[in-house]
Amino acid sequence: MDKIFTLLGIYFLCWFKVLAGPVLGSAAGFSIWVNVLVTVAGMMTSVLIFTLIGTKIKRFLNTNFTSKPKLVFSKKNRRIVQLWSKYGEVGIAFFTPILFTPILGTLIMVSFGVKKRHIYLHMFWSACLWAVVFSLSVNQLLEIPFIKNLFL
């Protein structure tokens, strides 16, 4: 029962940060593939929820606050627009687990008007790719004696 609660906690944290799955899963003693599955499931749940909510928020804002748009060109907004201009939806999906949270990456894609099925497709391959990379990396790091002694 404790393992199930631990997996659910890791799954929930993966909604917000993908790296939490491999790190916490390895610390809890789960296998690489369990870590990958929980990480992908957490990220994709977040993507699914915020794709649906993001479209409703975008529609609400467009209908209620279109009189005087406030343009905010912060450093972060400029980087997001540059990333979008250079790489498009594939780039946003690729960089989401590294630079953004799954929620922010999804909302960025929704705000640029990407179709839902494209969001799901790109975020799914990105979640799979980075979950495997992070899980294997964390597993290899824990094999180093110095790091193993620090954490175990």
RODREN-766953 format. One record per residue: residue number from 1; residue in three letters; x, y, z of N, C-alpha, C in turn. Coordinates in steps of 0.001 Angstrom, whole numbers, plus 524288, in hexadecimal, padded with zeros to 5 digits. Example, Ala and Ser with C-alpha at 12.3 -4.5 7.8 and 13.67 -1.06 7.14 Angstrom:
REM RODREN-766953
num/residu/npx/npy/npz/capx/capy/capz/cpx/cpy/cpz
1/ALA/83386/7E9C6/81E78/8300C/7EE6C/81E78/83390/7F31C/81E78
2/SER/83232/7F736/81BA8/83566/7FBDC/81BE4/83264/8001E/81EBE
REM end
This chain:
REM RODREN-766953
num/residu/npx/npy/npz/capx/capy/capz/cpx/cpy/cpz
1/MET/80331/7FB59/80000/80000/80000/80000/80365/804F3/80000
2/ASP/807C4/804B1/802D3/80B48/80936/802F0/80D89/80A59/7FD83
3/LYS/80EB6/80634/7FA99/810DF/806DD/7F550/80CEA/809A0/7F1C8
4/ILE/807ED/80853/7F269/803DB/80AC5/7EF30/80370/81093/7F076
5/PHE/80385/811E8/7F577/80353/81766/7F6FB/80827/81A58/7F516
6/THR/80C96/817C7/7F54F/8116A/81A2D/7F35C/81108/81B24/7ED83
7/LEU/80F27/81745/7EA99/80E79/817E9/7E4F0/80A98/81C3B/7E3A8
8/LEU/80651/81C81/7E69A/80273/820A7/7E5B2/804BD/8260E/7E6CF
9/GLY/807E7/8266D/7EADB/80A72/82B67/7EC0A/80E3C/82D05/7E7BF
10/ILE/8113F/8294B/7E5D0/814ED/82A6C/7E190/811ED/82BDE/7DC9E
11/TYR/80DC1/82900/7DB87/80A62/82A22/7D704/80848/82FBB/7D74E
12/PHE/80663/83140/7DBE2/8044C/83686/7DC85/8088F/83AA1/7DBC9
13/LEU/80D34/839B8/7DDD7/8117B/83D7C/7DD3B/81337/83DF9/7D788
14/CYS/8129B/839C3/7D488/813FF/839F0/7CEFB/81055/83D6A/7CBD4
15/TRP/80BDF/83EBE/7CDFE/80877/84290/7CB6F/80B47/847C8/7CB01
16/PHE/80E8D/848F6/7CED7/810FE/84E15/7CF36/816AD/84E2C/7CD70
17/LYS/8197C/849F3/7CE44/81EF2/849BA/7CC9D/82059/84425/7CB2A
18/VAL/8221E/8436A/7C664/8232E/83E3E/7C44F/827C5/83BA2/7C71D
19/LEU/82B99/83E89/7C892/8303D/83C54/7CB12/82F08/839DD/7D062
20/ALA/82AAC/83B59/7D2C0/8293E/83928/7D7D9/8285B/83347/7D781
21/GLY/8263D/83166/7D330/82522/82BD9/7D2A6/829F2/8286A/7D2F4
22/PRO/82DBD/82944/7CF90/8326C/825FE/7CFCC/83584/8268B/7D4DE
23/VAL/835E9/82B45/7D6E3/83906/82C14/7DBA1/83665/82983/7E055
24/LEU/83172/82AC2/7E131/82EC2/8289D/7E5B6/82DAE/822C5/7E51C
25/GLY/82C9B/82113/7E051/82BB9/81B86/7DF6A/8308E/81855/7E07E
26/SER/8350E/81A42/7DECF/839F5/81781/7DFEB/83B2B/8178F/7E5BA
27/ALA/83A19/81BF8/7E83E/83B08/81C49/7EDE2/8377B/8188B/7F0E3
28/ALA/832CC/81799/7EECB/82F1C/81401/7F15D/8303B/80E54/7F003
29/GLY/833D3/80D70/7EC57/8355C/80823/7EB0A/83253/805A2/7E69D
30/PHE/82F83/808C5/7E38F/82C98/806A1/7DF26/83038/805C2/7DA80
31/SER/82EA4/8024F/7D700/831D2/80131/7D25E/83189/805BE/7CE86
32/ILE/83512/8059F/7CAD0/83541/809BF/7C6D8/83017/80A0E/7C3ED
33/TRP/82DE3/8059C/7C282/82924/805A1/7BF48/82462/80766/7C24A
34/VAL/8242D/80650/7C755/81FEC/80864/7CA8F/82069/80E4E/7CADB
35/ASN/82535/8102C/7CB7E/8261A/815D3/7CB9A/82463/8185A/7C67C
36/VAL/825B2/815E5/7C21F/82439/817FD/7BD05/81E4B/8182F/7BC7B
37/LEU/81BAF/813EA/7BDDA/815FD/813B9/7BD59/81341/817C3/7C0C4
38/VAL/814FB/8184B/7C595/81292/81C13/7C923/8139F/821A5/7C741
39/THR/81852/822A1/7C566/819B0/827D5/7C37E/8167C/82952/7BEB5
40/VAL/8161C/825CC/7BAF4/8130E/826E2/7B634/80D4D/82788/7B793
41/ALA/80B49/8242F/7BAFA/805CA/82495/7BC84/804AB/829C9/7BF40
42/GLY/80826/82B72/7C2B1/8076C/8306D/7C569/8078F/8350D/7C1B9
43/MET/80B6E/83521/7BE40/80BD1/83980/7BA95/80724/839A0/7B6ED
44/MET/8058F/8351F/7B4F0/80147/8350B/7B132/7FC09/83652/7B3C0
45/THR/7FB60/834FD/7B8AA/7F69F/83697/7BB73/7F66A/83C7D/7BBD6
46/SER/7FAC6/83ECB/7BD30/7FB1E/84477/7BD7C/7FA0E/846F7/7B82E
47/VAL/7FC59/844CB/7B414/7FB8F/846D5/7AECB/7F5CE/84677/7AD4D
48/LEU/7F35B/84211/7AE54/7EDDC/84151/7AD0A/7EA6E/84546/7AFE3
49/ILE/7EB27/845C4/7B4F2/7E7F3/84958/7B80B/7E8B9/84F00/7B653
50/PHE/7ED99/8509A/7B5B4/7EE8C/85618/7B48E/7EDB5/85779/7AED5
51/THR/7ED87/8539D/7AB6E/7EBE3/854B1/7A611/7E619/8560D/7A60E
52/LEU/7E30F/8530F/7A8E4/7DD73/85417/7A92D/7DC46/85929/7AC1A
53/ILE/7DEE1/859F0/7B08C/7DE11/85EB7/7B38C/7E04C/86372/7B0A0
54/GLY/7E4D6/862B7/7AE25/7E765/8670B/7AB63/7E410/8693A/7A708
55/THR/7E14F/865E9/7A433/7DDEE/867CE/79FFB/7D966/86AE4/7A241
56/LYS/7D755/86919/7A69E/7D305/86BF2/7A91C/7D4E6/87134/7AB42
57/ILE/7D97C/8714B/7AD8D/7DBAD/87633/7AF93/7DCAE/879FD/7AB0F
58/LYS/7DEE8/87807/7A6D0/7DFFB/87B5A/7A245/7DAE9/87D96/7A013
59/ARG/7D6E3/87A62/79FA1/7D1D3/87C28/79DA7/7CF70/8803B/7A148
60/PHE/7CFC3/87F4C/7A670/7CDB1/882ED/7AA4B/7D078/8882C/7A9FB
61/LEU/7D5A2/88811/7A9A8/7D89A/88CF0/7A967/7D78F/88FEA/7A45B
62/ASN/7D70D/88D1C/7A006/7D601/88FB2/79B0B/7D09E/89240/79AED
63/THR/7CCC1/88FE5/79D6E/7C786/89223/79D53/7C6C8/89677/7A152
64/ASN/7C97D/89644/7A5B5/7C8A0/89A08/7A9E8/7CCA4/89E6B/7AA46
65/PHE/7D136/89DA7/7A81D/7D558/8A185/7A8CF/7D7EF/8A302/7A3AE
66/THR/7D4F1/8A39E/79F87/7D74A/8A4E8/79A78/7D761/8AAB7/79957
67/SER/7D554/8ADF8/79CD7/7D506/8B38B/79BB6/7DA5F/8B62B/79B5D
68/LYS/7DDBB/8B529/79F0F/7E2D7/8B7BA/79F1E/7E6FD/8B3C4/7A0A7
69/PRO/7E975/8B160/79CCB/7ED58/8AD6A/79E2C/7F22D/8AFD7/7A0AD
70/LYS/7F403/8AD5B/7A4AC/7F8B6/8AF0D/7A75B/7FD38/8ABB2/7A577
71/LEU/800D5/8AE01/7A2C1/80552/8AB1D/7A0C1/809AD/8AB38/7A4CB
72/VAL/80B51/8A6B3/7A63E/80F85/8A638/7AA07/813FD/8A354/7A755
73/PHE/8183B/8A624/7A68B/81CBC/8A3C1/7A405/82110/8A318/7A80D
74/SER/82055/89F4C/7AB54/8245D/89E20/7AF29/82894/89AD8/7AC80
75/LYS/82CD0/89A1C/7AF42/83119/896F3/7AD33/82F3D/8915A/7AC21
76/LYS/82C1F/88F48/7AFB7/82A1D/889F7/7AF1D/8267B/88993/7AA5D
77/ASN/82304/88D67/7A9AD/81F6F/88D5A/7A531/8226D/88DAB/7A005
78/ARG/8266C/890DB/79FE0/8298C/89149/79B13/82C31/88C1D/799C1
79/ARG/82E36/88977/79DB7/830C7/8846A/79CD3/82CE7/88057/79ADD
80/ILE/82835/88066/79D08/82438/87CB3/79B4B/822CA/87DB3/795A2
81/VAL/82216/882A4/79434/820C6/883FA/78ECB/82547/88297/78B24
82/GLN/82A19/88383/78CCF/82E96/88206/78997/82ED3/87C1D/788DD
83/LEU/82DE1/87940/78D09/82DD9/87390/78CC3/82990/871B6/78912
84/TRP/824FF/87417/78972/820A3/872AF/785FE/821EE/873FC/78053
85/SER/8241B/8789A/77F6B/82568/87A34/77A13/82982/876AF/7779D
86/LYS/82D30/874EF/77AC1/8317F/871D8/778B4/83013/86C12/777FD
87/TYR/82D41/869D1/77BD6/82C64/86427/77BD3/826AE/8627D/77B71
88/GLY/82303/865FC/77C76/81D7F/864B1/77C17/81BAC/86125/7807C
89/GLU/8177D/85E47/77F63/81521/85AFB/78371/818A6/85672/78502
90/VAL/81BC7/85487/78167/81F6B/8504A/782A9/82384/85237/78694
91/GLY/82573/856E6/785D8/82956/85919/78964/8272C/85A20/78ECE
92/ILE/8226B/85C31/78F03/81FFE/85D1D/7941F/81F54/857EA/79701
93/ALA/81D76/853F8/79439/81CC4/84ED0/796AA/82203/84C90/79869
94/PHE/825FC/84D0D/79520/82B21/84AEA/79667/82D6A/84D7E/79B45
95/PHE/82CED/852A8/79BA6/82F55/85581/79FF6/82BEB/855DA/7A4D8
96/THR/826FA/8543F/7A484/8237E/854B3/7A90A/82595/85203/7ADE8
97/PRO/82737/84D13/7ADBD/82914/84AA7/7B299/82E11/84D1C/7B4CB
98/ILE/8311C/84FA5/7B175/83609/851EE/7B33F/83544/85782/7B530
99/LEU/832A8/85AB5/7B20F/83237/86043/7B339/82D2C/861D2/7B5FD
100/PHE/828FC/85F24/7B4D2/823DB/86098/7B6E1/821A0/85C22/7BA1F
101/THR/81D3E/85D2A/7BC89/81A2C/858F3/7BED6/81681/856F1/7BA9C
102/PRO/8146A/8523C/7BB32/810A5/8505A/7B754/80BF3/85407/7B6C5
103/ILE/80A77/85675/7BB11/8060A/85A1B/7BAE8/8075F/85ECE/7B782
104/LEU/80BDD/86132/7B866/80D5B/865D2/7B569/80E39/86474/7AFB3
105/GLY/810C7/8601D/7AE9B/8119B/85E89/7A930/80C7B/85DBE/7A657
106/THR/808B8/85B56/7A8F7/80390/85A81/7A6A4/800CD/85FAB/7A5B3
107/LEU/800E9/86320/7A98D/7FE4A/86831/7A8F3/800D7/86B7F/7A4AD
108/ILE/805E5/86B05/7A400/80889/86DCF/79FBD/80682/86BD2/79A84
109/MET/8062D/866B0/799F4/8044E/8647B/79506/7FE98/865EE/79411
110/VAL/7FB74/865EE/79825/7F5F3/8677E/79796/7F59E/86D33/795FE
111/SER/7F8CC/87087/7985B/7F88B/8761B/79727/7FA48/8774F/79192
112/PHE/7FD9D/873FC/78F51/7FF29/874AC/789E5/7FB60/87212/7861E
113/GLY/7F744/86FB4/78829/7F32D/86D88/784DB/7F459/8683B/7827A
114/VAL/7F7A4/8652E/784F4/7F8E1/85FF4/78300/7F421/85C6F/783DD
115/LYS/7F2FD/8591B/7801C/7EE97/8557B/7809C/7EFA2/851B2/78514
116/LYS/7EB6C/85023/787AF/7EBF0/84CB4/78C3E/7EEB0/84795/78AF3
117/ARG/7ED57/84545/7868C/7EFCC/8403B/7854E/7F5A7/840D8/78462
118/HIS/7F74B/84561/78266/7FCE6/8465A/781C3/7FF85/8471E/78715
119/ILE/7FCC5/849C6/78A99/7FEEE/84A80/78FDC/7FFB3/84535/7926D
120/TYR/7FBB5/841E4/7922E/7FC0F/83CBF/7949F/80071/8397E/79232
121/LEU/800BF/8398D/78D0D/804C0/83678/78A5F/80A37/83844/78BD0
122/HIS/80B40/83D55/78B59/81083/83F5C/78C58/81207/83EFF/79214
123/MET/80E53/84001/79580/80F93/83F9A/79B0B/81061/839E2/79CA6
124/PHE/80DB3/83645/79A07/80E61/830C1/79B56/813D7/82ED6/799E9
125/TRP/8159C/82FF3/79518/81ADD/82E13/793B7/81F01/830D5/796FF
126/SER/81E05/835D0/7984A/821C1/838A5/79B8C/821F5/8364D/7A109
127/ALA/81D69/83508/7A332/81D3E/832A0/7A868/82003/82D5C/7A861
128/CYS/81F15/82A44/7A458/821A7/82522/7A3FD/82792/825B9/7A394
129/LEU/82941/82922/7A020/82ED7/829FB/79F56/83183/82BB4/7A45B
130/TRP/82F8D/82FDA/7A6C0/8322D/83203/7AB4F/83194/82E93/7B01E
131/ALA/82D45/82BB1/7B088/82CAE/82820/7B4F7/830CD/823D4/7B4B7
132/VAL/831BF/821CF/7B008/835C7/81DC1/7AF69/83B31/8200D/7B072
133/VAL/83C4B/82497/7AE2E/8416C/8270D/7AEE5/84268/82844/7B4A7
134/PHE/83E95/82AB2/7B738/83F46/82C16/7BCB8/83FAD/8273C/7C027
135/SER/83C7B/8234D/7BF1E/83C9A/81E89/7C252/841CE/81BB1/7C1CE
136/LEU/843AF/81B34/7BD03/848BE/818A0/7BC3D/84D2A/81BD0/7BEA8
137/SER/84CE1/820F5/7BE2E/850F6/82453/7C063/85116/823FC/7C64F
138/VAL/84C91/82446/7C8C0/84C55/823F1/7CE76/84E31/81E96/7D044
139/ASN/84CA3/81A88/7CD72/84E5A/81544/7CED7/8544C/814C9/7CE79
140/GLN/856A1/816FA/7CA6D/85C50/816CD/7C9DB/85F0C/81A08/7CE0D
141/LEU/85CBB/81E80/7CF67/85F0F/821BD/7D385/85F11/81EE8/7D8C3
142/LEU/85AF4/81BF7/7D9BF/85AAA/81930/7DEBD/85E66/81487/7DEFF
143/GLU/860BF/8131C/7DAA1/8649F/80EE0/7DAA0/86A08/810D8/7DC30
144/ILE/86AE8/815E6/7DC20/86FE9/81821/7DDB9/87048/817B2/7E3A9
145/PRO/87466/81542/7E5A7/874C3/8143E/7EB4D/8743D/81925/7EEAB
146/PHE/876A8/81D65/7ED18/87673/82233/7F033/870D9/8241D/7F0AD
147/ILE/86E09/8243C/7EC65/8689C/82623/7EC6E/86519/82237/7EF41
148/LYS/8661B/81D3D/7EE89/8630D/81931/7F128/8637F/819C0/7F70C
149/ASN/86835/81ADC/7F900/86902/81B92/7FE9C/86671/82087/800A5
150/LEU/865FB/82482/7FD60/8636F/82955/7FF02/85D9A/828A4/7FFE8
151/PHE/85B19/825B8/7FC78/8556B/82572/7FC8D/8533E/82075/7FEEF
152/LEU/85653/81C66/7FF4E/8542F/8177D/80168/85685/815EE/80677
REM end
